[in-house]
Amino acid sequence: MSRRGALLALLGAGAGAAGLGAAWWQRRSAATQLAGDDVWRMRFLRPDGGELQLAAFRGRPMLLNFWATWCPPCVGELPLLDRFHRDQTPQGWQVVGLAVDHREPVLDFLKVRPVGFPIGMAGLEGVELSRGLGNATGALPFSVLFDRRGAVLARKLGAIHDEDLQAWTTRGN
């Protein structure tokens, strides 16, 4: 085979591989996107027993937060989220935490640092769930803001700050 033929074969193989990779990525991304009502059908075990049904919060603005006990920014923002929950519940808001963790560390953590908002156990599957809600990297913490109709208003990767919450309270109502 000539040099030119080898180069063309190599370029063709590279283009084919790139096309396959792009098709795989597109199919993978499409498969992980959640349809609007899918979120509201989800149920999670609570760390202390019982079940958390997201459908119970539909019709209220909701801040859904993915966190883990081993994630310093997650742990750091929990007091802020708890205060937001206490302050905004009378206005109809709900905060829900989904722990991307194991039950025992979450139980131990919440004994020392309790929060007033409901926590569900998403486990390691929570990473994929967060990806389906727009978290391309699967990193934590990740939060999603839903309006009263259940539509996504905002997403935030990384720790939440007071400014975020102040801006979101005007959007969620």
URQUIQUI-V40200 format. One record per residue. N is the residue number from 1. RES is the residue in three letters. SS is DSSP state (a for helix, b for strand, c for the rest). OMEGA is omega in degrees with one decimal (NA if undefined). Layout:
n=N res=RES ss=SS omega=OMEGA
n=N res=RES ss=SS omega=OMEGA
This chain:
n=1 res=MET ss=c omega=179.6
n=2 res=SER ss=c omega=177.4
n=3 res=ARG ss=a omega=-179.4
n=4 res=ARG ss=a omega=179.2
n=5 res=GLY ss=a omega=179.3
n=6 res=ALA ss=a omega=178.9
n=7 res=LEU ss=a omega=178.5
n=8 res=LEU ss=a omega=178.4
n=9 res=ALA ss=a omega=179.0
n=10 res=LEU ss=a omega=178.0
n=11 res=LEU ss=a omega=178.3
n=12 res=GLY ss=a omega=179.2
n=13 res=ALA ss=a omega=178.9
n=14 res=GLY ss=a omega=178.7
n=15 res=ALA ss=a omega=178.4
n=16 res=GLY ss=a omega=178.9
n=17 res=ALA ss=a omega=178.6
n=18 res=ALA ss=a omega=178.6
n=19 res=GLY ss=a omega=177.5
n=20 res=LEU ss=a omega=178.7
n=21 res=GLY ss=a omega=179.0
n=22 res=ALA ss=a omega=178.5
n=23 res=ALA ss=a omega=178.4
n=24 res=TRP ss=a omega=-178.3
n=25 res=TRP ss=a omega=-179.8
n=26 res=GLN ss=a omega=179.2
n=27 res=ARG ss=a omega=179.3
n=28 res=ARG ss=a omega=-179.4
n=29 res=SER ss=a omega=-180.0
n=30 res=ALA ss=a omega=-177.7
n=31 res=ALA ss=a omega=-176.7
n=32 res=THR ss=a omega=178.5
n=33 res=GLN ss=c omega=-179.4
n=34 res=LEU ss=c omega=172.7
n=35 res=ALA ss=c omega=-174.9
n=36 res=GLY ss=a omega=-176.7
n=37 res=ASP ss=a omega=-179.5
n=38 res=ASP ss=a omega=-178.6
n=39 res=VAL ss=a omega=-173.9
n=40 res=TRP ss=a omega=176.0
n=41 res=ARG ss=c omega=-173.7
n=42 res=MET ss=c omega=178.3
n=43 res=ARG ss=b omega=-179.4
n=44 res=PHE ss=b omega=171.7
n=45 res=LEU ss=b omega=173.8
n=46 res=ARG ss=c omega=-178.0
n=47 res=PRO ss=c omega=-178.4
n=48 res=ASP ss=c omega=178.9
n=49 res=GLY ss=c omega=-178.9
n=50 res=GLY ss=c omega=-175.0
n=51 res=GLU ss=b omega=175.5
n=52 res=LEU ss=b omega=179.4
n=53 res=GLN ss=b omega=-178.8
n=54 res=LEU ss=a omega=178.4
n=55 res=ALA ss=a omega=-179.9
n=56 res=ALA ss=a omega=-176.5
n=57 res=PHE ss=a omega=-180.0
n=58 res=ARG ss=c omega=-177.4
n=59 res=GLY ss=c omega=176.5
n=60 res=ARG ss=c omega=171.5
n=61 res=PRO ss=c omega=-175.3
n=62 res=MET ss=b omega=172.5
n=63 res=LEU ss=b omega=179.9
n=64 res=LEU ss=b omega=-174.2
n=65 res=ASN ss=b omega=174.9
n=66 res=PHE ss=b omega=-175.0
n=67 res=TRP ss=b omega=176.4
n=68 res=ALA ss=c omega=179.9
n=69 res=THR ss=c omega=-177.2
n=70 res=TRP ss=c omega=-176.0
n=71 res=CYS ss=c omega=-177.7
n=72 res=PRO ss=a omega=178.6
n=73 res=PRO ss=a omega=177.7
n=74 res=CYS ss=a omega=-179.2
n=75 res=VAL ss=a omega=-179.1
n=76 res=GLY ss=a omega=-177.1
n=77 res=GLU ss=a omega=-177.3
n=78 res=LEU ss=a omega=177.0
n=79 res=PRO ss=a omega=177.4
n=80 res=LEU ss=a omega=178.1
n=81 res=LEU ss=a omega=179.1
n=82 res=ASP ss=a omega=178.0
n=83 res=ARG ss=a omega=177.2
n=84 res=PHE ss=a omega=179.0
n=85 res=HIS ss=a omega=179.8
n=86 res=ARG ss=a omega=-176.3
n=87 res=ASP ss=a omega=-171.7
n=88 res=GLN ss=a omega=177.6
n=89 res=THR ss=a omega=178.0
n=90 res=PRO ss=a omega=178.0
n=91 res=GLN ss=a omega=175.7
n=92 res=GLY ss=c omega=-178.7
n=93 res=TRP ss=c omega=173.8
n=94 res=GLN ss=b omega=170.6
n=95 res=VAL ss=b omega=176.9
n=96 res=VAL ss=b omega=176.8
n=97 res=GLY ss=b omega=173.8
n=98 res=LEU ss=b omega=-177.0
n=99 res=ALA ss=b omega=174.9
n=100 res=VAL ss=c omega=-166.8
n=101 res=ASP ss=c omega=174.9
n=102 res=HIS ss=c omega=-174.1
n=103 res=ARG ss=a omega=-174.1
n=104 res=GLU ss=a omega=178.1
n=105 res=PRO ss=a omega=178.9
n=106 res=VAL ss=a omega=177.1
n=107 res=LEU ss=a omega=179.2
n=108 res=ASP ss=a omega=-179.8
n=109 res=PHE ss=a omega=-176.0
n=110 res=LEU ss=a omega=174.2
n=111 res=LYS ss=a omega=-178.4
n=112 res=VAL ss=a omega=-177.1
n=113 res=ARG ss=c omega=-176.9
n=114 res=PRO ss=c omega=173.8
n=115 res=VAL ss=c omega=-177.9
n=116 res=GLY ss=c omega=-178.9
n=117 res=PHE ss=c omega=-177.1
n=118 res=PRO ss=b omega=177.8
n=119 res=ILE ss=b omega=173.6
n=120 res=GLY ss=b omega=-179.9
n=121 res=MET ss=b omega=177.6
n=122 res=ALA ss=c omega=-178.3
n=123 res=GLY ss=c omega=-179.5
n=124 res=LEU ss=c omega=175.8
n=125 res=GLU ss=a omega=177.9
n=126 res=GLY ss=a omega=177.0
n=127 res=VAL ss=a omega=179.1
n=128 res=GLU ss=a omega=176.8
n=129 res=LEU ss=a omega=179.5
n=130 res=SER ss=a omega=175.6
n=131 res=ARG ss=a omega=178.1
n=132 res=GLY ss=a omega=177.8
n=133 res=LEU ss=c omega=174.1
n=134 res=GLY ss=c omega=179.3
n=135 res=ASN ss=c omega=-173.1
n=136 res=ALA ss=c omega=-176.1
n=137 res=THR ss=c omega=-176.4
n=138 res=GLY ss=c omega=-178.1
n=139 res=ALA ss=c omega=179.1
n=140 res=LEU ss=c omega=-9.1
n=141 res=PRO ss=c omega=178.1
n=142 res=PHE ss=b omega=-177.9
n=143 res=SER ss=b omega=178.0
n=144 res=VAL ss=b omega=178.8
n=145 res=LEU ss=b omega=177.7
n=146 res=PHE ss=b omega=175.0
n=147 res=ASP ss=c omega=-177.7
n=148 res=ARG ss=c omega=179.7
n=149 res=ARG ss=c omega=-179.2
n=150 res=GLY ss=c omega=179.0
n=151 res=ALA ss=c omega=177.9
n=152 res=VAL ss=b omega=177.2
n=153 res=LEU ss=b omega=-176.4
n=154 res=ALA ss=b omega=174.9
n=155 res=ARG ss=b omega=176.5
n=156 res=LYS ss=b omega=172.1
n=157 res=LEU ss=b omega=-177.2
n=158 res=GLY ss=c omega=-175.2
n=159 res=ALA ss=c omega=176.3
n=160 res=ILE ss=c omega=177.9
n=161 res=HIS ss=c omega=179.1
n=162 res=ASP ss=a omega=-177.9
n=163 res=GLU ss=a omega=178.3
n=164 res=ASP ss=a omega=-176.7
n=165 res=LEU ss=a omega=178.7
n=166 res=GLN ss=a omega=178.9
n=167 res=ALA ss=a omega=-176.4
n=168 res=TRP ss=a omega=-178.4
n=169 res=THR ss=a omega=177.8
n=170 res=THR ss=a omega=-179.4
n=171 res=ARG ss=a omega=-171.8
n=172 res=GLY ss=a omega=-176.9
n=173 res=ASN ss=c omega=NA
